[in-house]
Amino acid sequence: MEKSVAVVVLLMVLLGADQVRSSASDHRYKEGEAVPLYANKVGPFHNPSETYRYFDLPFCSPENVKEKKEALGEVLNGDRLVSAPYKLDFRIEKDSELVCKKTLSKEEVARFRDAVNKDYYFQMYYDDLPLWGFIGKVEKEGRDPSDYRYSLYKHIQFNIFYNKDRVIEINVQTDARNVVDLTDDNKDSVDVDFLYTVKWKETSVPYEKRMDKYSQSSSLPHHLEIHWFSIINSCVTVLLLTGFLATILMRVLKNDFVKYAHDEETAEDQEETGWKYIHGDVFRYPKYKSIFAAALGSGTQLFTLTVFIFILALVGVFYPYNRGALFTALVVIYALTSGIAGYIATSFYCQLEGTNWVRNLMLTGCLFCGPLFLMFCFLNTVAIAYNATAALPFGTIVVIVLIWTLVTSPLLVLGGIAGKNSKAEFQAPVRTTKYPREIPPLPWYRGTIPQMAMAGFLPFSAIYIELYYIFASVWGHRIYTIYSILFIVFIILLIVTAFITVALTYFQLAAEDHEWWWRSFLCGGSTGIFIYAYCLYYYYARSDMSGFMQTSFFFGYMACICYGFFLMLGTVGFRAALLFVRHIYRSIKCE
């Protein structure tokens, strides 16, 4: 019984209470029936994270403002839906209907003028369909800002398309002639008559396809051409790289195997060089093995999370404006996959003959969540200071803490116990000597940082073009729906990361540097550093974002995302290098 209740609660959280209710309602209306219209938020168009409640600006407010109950993902997305002051009853047309007569005080005029100057837009939802509009315009009559004219739109026209008894599409038009001049800041007050018009038109588009226009906007022909060009470019890179590396490594390794086979007969006359002669040290356990195992556990969990998100995206869960679905899925799947992190980290830690597995488990739980929590606390404080919708309500924070306490932590502990009891031993094809061999002096370009730069550049170049579209979607107003292309790019990223890490590991071993464990992880994860460097370029060259709040949100959350990429790709790089090292040392005879 308790198990079934937990499953129901989890489904309610995952789908969202509103979506469960909407499945019961079929969105059918009779003529004259009220259709739900909710005002969501307002904010500067170029600052997607800086959004405020609709009635933070002195618009006409209904007598009883009702707040719509939001699901977890919707709140995380910054949605704060409230009842709108407009009545858009099904198939009832209105012409210049008065919303309210309002006298704006000097302070209210200043707030509207500041909003118009910052290019504020508003967002609403009508029968779960999104609609947007700007609240005003700036006429730049001269170069000097004192010559600018600020106008507030006071008349809005809603154009609504219907098919029989269902709403199919809605858009908003603002009348450039019906404006209120807000330029003069010496007036004590300004009188405004807020008006709206409603026009209904019939369409043949079926209800099932009413969201298609949002998907099509992201897959226009020229967008698709660029997407496919980026995939072809990445595939060519992968083929050339893998072919080059495979050919070189196979020939070099073949020569090495032949050389080492001959060396066994004439060992006394040969000078010991190359990767074979460090066989006694290559499987020597790395320093800071507790952190290393925790990083592998966290990276494996993030990899699993990414795969599950792609599966949900490919089956169509994240259709356009399925509000908060992505954030809900991220929270729930991360919580449910924490057992994987505990199992991998503790199992690997015990294989490395670690003894304090409890500390290792705690480190695994905090390695990614710790920095993310600290960043969230800072950014939530900034959002509270700005009174923005990005500030999470206390109730939502309690829900997230409960998920972490009741789901994430227990699963992490269960995974850790299972990993400790797995009794797996580290499979090393050669024995490790008692004393470590001294690493010979190496040129500067064989150092960790130059190797990381080389390792990160190729995977980053394979995903560079696609990154722009992802950033424009996450930190802009574009819609990203071509998840199949994104999945192919992700596979390419994994392949390139694995191959380049294997190649650099071979060159490191050939130079008789046996400390490859951490190096392979750092080289694999270095793509995350390149992505963060791209953030700097995108912010200053490709976007118009500004202000402390937007800047802190962009660089703060992107730091967490890139850190997650570092852990995930570092795990992929190390696993590939480990398979390679085991293979080559299994192929030779060592004393």
N, C-alpha and C positions, 0 to 999 in steps of 0.2 A: 504493500500500500504506500509506504513512504517513498519507495523507488518510483512508483508511477506519478506521485505528486511532484517529485523533483523533476521528472521528465516534462510534465506539463508546465511547471514554472519556467524551466529552461526554454521550452518552445515559445512561451509568452514573451520572454526576454528577447529571444532571437528574432522572432517575427515582429514584435512590437504590438502593443495592445490595439493601436489604431488599425493595423493591417488585419488583425484577427476580426475586429469589428467590421472592417470594410468588406471582408469576404462574406459576411452575413448580408450586407447591403449590396444590391446589384447596380447601384448608381442610376436607377430609373426614377423619372420624375413625371408628374402630371403638370399640365399647364397651370401656372400660377403658384406652384409649390415652391417653397423656399429651398434654394440650393446653398450649401454651406460655403461661405467666403471668409477666409481668415487672412488678416494682415500679419506678415511675418517679421520683417526687419527692414531697417534702412542703414545706409552706410556709404562711404566713398567708393566709387566704382573701381578704382585702381587698388584698393586695399581690401581684399576679400575677407581677411580675418577681423577687420575692424567694423563690426556691425552692431547696431543698437536697436532697442525695441522701437517698434513703429511709433508709439505714442510718446517717445522721448522728444519728438518734434511736436509742436503745438497744432496738430491736425484736429479736425472735427472728431470728437470722441463720443461713442454711444453712451447712453445713460448707464447701462450695466455692461462693462467690459468683461467678457468671459474668456478665460484662458483655456486653450485646448490642451488636454492631457497628452504629454509627449512620451514616446518610447525612449529608451536609454540612448540609442544611436542618434535620435533626432536632437536630444539635448546636447550630446557631444558635438553634433554638427553646428550648434549655435542657433537652432530654430527655437523661436518663442512665439508661437501662434496665438493670436487673440482675435476676437470677433471684430470684423471690419465695419466701418460706418455706412457702407453701401448695401443696398438691397437689390440683388440680382435674381429675382424670381424667374422660374423657368418660362421662357418664351414670352415674357412681359417686357415690351419695349418702353423706354423712357427717353424723354428729350429735355435736356437741361434741367434735370431734377435737382432741387436744392438739397444739399446735405446739411448745411448750417450757415448762418451768418455769424461771422466772428470778427471781433475787434482785437487785432494783434497789438500787444504792448510793445514798447521800444525794445525790451529784452527779447521778446518773441520774434520780432522782426530781425534782430541781430542774429538769433539762432538760425532762422531760415536763410538769411543771407550767407552766413558761414557755410551752411549745408549746400546751398547752390554753388558757392565758390569752390567747394571741394568735390563737386560733381556727384552729389548724393543720388542714389537710386532707391526705389522701394521694391519689395518683393511680397507678393500675396499668393494664396492658393485658393483656387475655385474648383470645387469638386475634385480635389487632389491634383489639379493641373496648375503648374507654376505660371505666374505672369509678373512682368517687370515694367517699370516705367521710371523716368527721371522726374524729380520734383521741381526742377526749374532749369534755367539756362543763363549763361553769361554772354553778353554781347560786348566783344572787345573792340570798341570804336576807336581807340587809340592805343599807343604802346604803353602809356602810363596807366598803372592800375586805377588811378583816380578817375580815369575816363571810362572805366568799365560800367556796364549797366546790368543789374541783377534782377531777374524776373522770376516770379513764382507761378507755376501753372495752377490755375484755380478750376480748370474744367478738364475732366477726364472722360474719354469715350471708351466703353467696353464693347468690343466686337466679339460676339459669341456664336460659334457654329454648333449645330445640333443635328443628330440623326434620329428621327422618330422621338423617343422619350429619353435620349441620353445626350449629355454634353460631350462634344468631341474636341473642341479647340477654343481657346480664348486668347485675345491679345488686347493691348492697351494703346490708345492714341492720345496724345496731348495736343491741345489746341494752342498753337503759338500766338494766336491773336487774343485769347482769353488769359491774360496774365496780370499779375499784380507787380507793380514796380517797387522794388525794395532798395533802390539805390540810395535814396535820401535817408540818412541815419539821424537826421535832426528832428524828424517827426516824432511826436509823442505816441501816436498810434496810427494804425492802418486798418481800414475796414475791408473785409474780404467776404465775398459770397462764393463758397465752395459748391461746385456743380458737378453733375455727372450725367452721361448719356449712355443708354444701353441699346445696342442693335443686335438682333438675332437673324441668323442666316442658316438655311438648311444646307447640309452637305451629304455626300454619299459615302464618306469615309466611315468604315465600320468601327464600332467601339473598341474592338480588340487591337486596332492599329492606331489609336489616338496618340500613343507615345512614340510612334515611329519617326515623326518629324524631328524629335530631339536626337534620335540615333542617327538619322540621315545627315544632320548638320555636322556630325563628326566624321562622316565617311563620304564627303564630297569627292568628286573625281580627282581634283588636284591634291587633296589631302591623301587619298589612297595611293596616288602615284608616288608621293614622297615617302609614305610608309613602306611601300613595296621596294622603293629604291634603297631605303635604309636597311631593309631585310636582305636584299641582294648584296648590298655592300658588306653587311655583316657576315653573310654566308660565304662570300668570296674570301673575306678575312679569315674566317674559321678554316675553310678548306686549304688555303695557302699555308696558314700557320700549322695546322695539324699535319698536313702533308710534309711540310718542311721539317717539322720536329720529328715526326715519325721516321722519315728517311734518315735524317742525321743521327737520331738516337739509335735506330736499328743498326746502321752501319758502324757507328762508333762502338756500340755495345758488342756487336759481333766481333769487331777487331779486338775489343777488350777481352772477350771470352777466349778467343784464340791465343792472345798474348799471355793471359794468365794460365792457360792450359800448358803452354810451352814453359812458362816460368817455373812450374812445379818441377820440371826435370833439371832446370839450370838455375835454381833459386839462389845458389851461392854467388853466381856471377852477375846477378841482376840487382840494380838499385831499386829499392822499394818506393814506388810512386803510384798514384792513382787511387781509385775508390776501393779497390779490393783490400788494400793494405790498412784500411781503417775499419775493417770488419769487426774488430774487437771493441770499437767505440760507437759505431753507428746506431746501435740500439741501446746506448746508455740513456737512462731516463732524463728528461729535461729538468732544468731548474724551475722552481716555482710550479711544481706539478699540480698543486691544488688549483691554482688559478688557471692553468692550462686545461685541466679536466673540466672546470666550470665553464670556460669559454667554449669548449667543444659541446658541452651539454646545452648551453644557451643557443649556440649557433645551430645545432640540430633542431631545437625547438622552433627557432625562427624560420628555418628551411621548411619544416613541416607546416608551419602556419602559412607560409607563402604558397605552398602547393595547394593547401585546402582553399585558400582565397581564390586561386586561379580556377580550381574546380567549380566553385560557386559562381565565379564570373562567367565561365564558359557555358554553364547550364542556364544562364540568364537571370540569376538572382539580382545582380546589380544593374537593373535597367535604369534609364535616366530618371532622376528625381524619385527613386525609391528611397525616401528620406531616411538617412541614418543607417541604412542596411549595412554599408561597409564598416562603419564604426562599431555597430553591434556585433557583426561577425568577427571583427578583430579582437574585441574584448572577450567574447565567449570562447572562440577557438584558442586564443592564447591561454585562457584559463584551463581549458580541457587538455591542452598539449603539454602542460607543465610537468606531467608525469614522465614524458619523454626526456625532458631536460634532466630531471632527477635520476632517471635510470642510466642514461648515457654518461653523465658526469661521474656518478658514484661508481659505476661499473668500470670505467676507464681509470679512475683514481685508484681503485683497488687493484687493477691490473698493474699499475705502476708502483705497487707495494706501498701505497699510502695507508696511514693508520687512522687519522682523524677524519673519518668520513662524514661525521655530523657537521663539522666546520666547513667541509667541502660542499655539503648540501646547502648550508646557509649562504655560502658564497655564490653558489649557482643561482639561488633564488634572488639575490640582490645584484648580480652582475649587470643585468640589463634593466630590471625594474628599478633599481636604486637611482641611477642617473636620470631615468625617465620620470620618476617620482619627484626628484629634486627640481628638474626642469619644469614639470607641471606646476609645482608649488609656486615657483617664481613667476611663470607666465599667467597663472590664475590670479595671482596678486596684482599683476599689471592690468589684467582685464577687469578686475574689481575696481581698481583705481580709475579706469576709464569708463566704468559702468557699462561695459560692453556685454553683448549676449554670449561671448566666448567664455565669460566667467560662469563656472558650473555652480548650480544651486547646491546648498548643503545636502539635500536629500539625495542628489545624484552622486555626490562624493561618498555618502554613506553606502549607497548601493555598490559602488566600485570597491570600496573597502571590504564590504561583506563578501563580494565575489572572490576577492583576493584571499580573504580569511577562510571562507567556507569551502572554496573550490580549488583555487590555485595552490595554496599551501598544503592542504591534505594530499592532493595528487602528487605534488613535488616530493613529499615525505614518502608516500607509497612507492613512487618510482625509485627513490633513493634506497629504500629497504630492498626492493626487488633487485636493484643493481648490485647492492652489497652481497646479497644471497646468491647471485648468479654464479659465483665461484669461477668466473672465466679467467684464464691465464693469458698473459700477453704472448702472442705468437711471434717469436723471433727465430729466424732460420739459422742464426749464428750465435755463438756464445759471446758474452761481453767480458772483457778483461777486467782485472781488479783495479788497475790504475789507468786513468785516462791518458791518451796520447796527446802530445803537445801539437797545437795547430800551428802550421808554418805561417810566417808573415805573408799577408795577402795584399794585393794592390787595392787602392781606395774604391775602385768601382765594384769590388766584390764585397763591400760592406753592406750592412743591412739596409740602410736608407737608399743607396743607389739601386740595390736589387728590388726594393719595394717600388721605386719609381718605374723601373722597367716592367715589373710584374703587373702594375695597375694600369699602365697606359693602354695596352692592347685590349683588355676587356672593356675599358671605358670607351675606346674608339669604336667598339662594336655596338655600343648602345647609345652613343652620343646623340644621334639624330632623333631617336625615339624619346630621349629624355626631355627634349623641348616640349613635346606634346603632353607628356605626363605633367610637367611643371605648369604648363598653360592650363591644364585641367584642375590640378590640385590648388594652385596659387593664382587662378584666374577664373574666367567665366566660360571657358570652353568645356565641351562635354567629351569625355573619352569613353568609347564603347567598343573599340576594335580590340577586344581582349585576346582574340586568336593570334593577332600579330604580336601583341605584347608577350604572349606565352612563348612564341617562337624566339623572340629576342631574349627572353629569360633563359631558354635552353642554350642558346648560343653563348650567353654570358657564362653559364656554368661550364660549358665545354672549353671555352678559351681560358677561363680561370684555372681549370684543372690542368690543361696542357702546359701553360706557361709556368705554373708552379712546379710541375714535374721536370721541365727543362732546366729551370734555375736550380732545382734540388740536385740534378745530375751534375751540373757544372760546379756546384758547391762541394759535392762529394769528390769529384775528380780533382779538386784543388786540396783534398785531404782535410776539409773542414767538416767535422762530424756533428757539429751543433746545428742540425737541420730542422729540428722539431719546431721551435718557435719561429725560425726563419720561414718555413713553409706556410705557417699560419699567417704571419704578418704579410708575406708576399701575396697570398690568396686574398686577404682582406683589404689590401691597399686600394682596391677599386673604390671602396667607400670613401677614402680620402679624396680621390679624384672627383667623385660625385659632389662632395662638399665644396671643393674648389670651383666646380661648375655653378654651385649656388651663388657664389660671389659674382661670377660673370653674369648669370641670369638676372640677379637683383639689379645690378648697375647698368647692364647693356640691353636687356630684353624686357624689363618690366618698368612700370611707373609707380611702384610701391614707395611709400614714404611714411614718415612718422615713427616714433619710438615703439608704439605698440605693434604695428605691422612688422617692423624690422626685427623686433625681439621674437615675435611669433615665428617668422620665417626662418631666421637663423637658429632659433632654439629648437623647434620641432624638426627641422632638417638635420640638425646635429644628432638628434636621437635616431632618426631614420638612417642616416649614414653610418652611425655606430652599429645599428642592427645589421646593415649590409656588411660591415666589417666583420662582425662575428659570424654571419652566415657564410660569406664567401671564404673567410679564413678557415672555417670548418671544411668546406668543399676542397680547398687547396691542400689542407693537411691530409685529408682522407685519400686524395689522389696520390700525393707524395708518398704516403705510407704504403699504399698498394704497390707503387713503383719500386720503392726501396726493398720491400719484402721480396718482390719478384726477382730483382737482379742479384740479391745476395743468396737467394735460394738456387740460383742457376750456376753458382760456382762452388768449388770445394775449398773450404777453409779449414785450417788446422785447429 
